[in-house]
Amino acid sequence: MTRPLQCEALIIGAGPAGASLAVWLAQEGWDCLLVDRAHFPRRKPCAGCFAPRCFPDLRRLGLEDVVKSGQQIRFLDLQVPQRSLRLETAKNPFGPDFYVFPRERFDALLVEKARSHSVRLLEGISIDSLTRQDGWVVGASAAELEIRAKITVVATGANTRFLPPERRFFMRSYQTLIGWFEGFRDLDPFTTDSFCAPWLPGNGWVFPESDQRANVGIMVHADLRKGSRRNLKALFEAYCDSPFLKRRLRGAQRTGRLWGSPIRYALRPAGIHGNGFLMIGEASLLTHPLTGEGISQAFRSARAAAETLRVARETGSFGEEVLELYHGEIHGLFRRNSWKAARIREFLDFPYFMRSFLFLARFVPGLRSWMERRLNLFVL
């Protein structure tokens, strides 16, 4: 084995969480090494939704205007069989910035941003294990490669290889399946949809990327799926055959194959950390429990990690006691919304209740506007 690579901060995973943290640390003079098993640009099975909470961090990264060149979403249609309710997304306290931008392009741009800040990037490297010494994580190893670092940050998304065993008890999962469609006759590019039905143990969506292209997908509870007689592909096809989606997909054809991936989350958000390491984004189970949205969660956890590591650097210690600050930041950022989102998720799992609620919203003055003003508490 060659001589170990040395760095101040080793970040494993170059998605939104890892790459944004690398940028923010590099801006403060850190020697950062960013490692990812993929080569960029990479295909990413993701709806590419950038909710309003993303934009302060996109502004800090210098990528706000790029994302705003994508498709703006102005309306959210809640759909159940024979019922629907349209909500305006701009009435939430965070404003009208709700865009769809392809993750393949965004992730490549963010990695280039990290490079422009002198972050070292290793692509096509799969980390096999964290290197431990006397109870501390002191780096990581891959085939024919050893890395030593003062702090190791795990940002591996849905890959749970490095998740501590004690946190696996809290882990919940969705299974997603996404396809891209083109050639719409009359797609409304400013409206996204969230669909629930008794036969779908989760929900479906349509995210327009332009007036001619949209990504369509389903997100299914991994545990509830066990009771379904249909596999994931059959559920996707049933969703595409529903009357609602047939109207939306009129004239369109799917391009390419279907893409699937898990989404990991926890009902009790935690900033997972230990001596010499911490975990951010989905690797720390910080995906939104209701929507599966992970980009804003990734940015916010990376920002919390950057603030914690700044303190740790000043004190000269990356021990568990100092990094406990990170857990406190995460708890404060996510606890309330995670609890509320989990309760609403339980409600949506019974579409008959949802149907009654949407029916009621048509006739009760103020209920629709109340929901629009509070979208940020539950969805965004």
Secondary structure, DSSP 8 states (H G I E B T S, - for coil): ----EEEEEEEE--SHHHHHHHHHHHHTT--EEEEESS-SS-------EE-GGGHHHHHHHT-HHHHTTSEE--EEEEEETTEEEEEEGGGSTT-S--EE--HHHHHHHHHHHHHHTT-EEEES----EEEEETTEEEEEEETTEEEEEEEEEE--TT--TTS-HHHHTTEEEEEEEEEEEE--SS--TTEEEEEEETTEEEEEEEEESSSSEEEEEEEEEHHHHTT-SS-HHHHHHHHHTSHHHHHHTTT-EEEEEEEEEEEEEESS----EETTEEE-GGGGTBS-TTT---HHHHHHHHHHHHHHHHHHHHHT--SHHHHHHHHHHHHHHHHHHHHHHHHHHHHHTSHHHHHHHHHHHTTSTTHHHHHHHTHHHHT-
